[in-house]
């Protein structure tokens, strides 16, 4: 497995992603989607592959390249 292209650590289990990052405005990203972090402690955006990791959750501090992709709605 390879690490996701971008990892964002968050304090809330519900996050929004619109593809904006590093100077790329939201208008050039993707439609805003709301993602729910489950018991795995992380979720990946289905559009841009950005991974959101819940601070203090089970995936926080783990080598992200060792974790499978979990898109919103996955049940692994």
Secondary structure as UniProt FT lines:
FT   STRAND          7..10
FT   STRAND          14..17
FT   TURN            22..23
FT   HELIX           26..28
FT   STRAND          33..36
FT   TURN            39..40
FT   STRAND          42..44
FT   TURN            46..48
FT   STRAND          51..54
FT   TURN            55..56
FT   TURN            58..61
FT   HELIX           64..66
FT   TURN            72..73
//
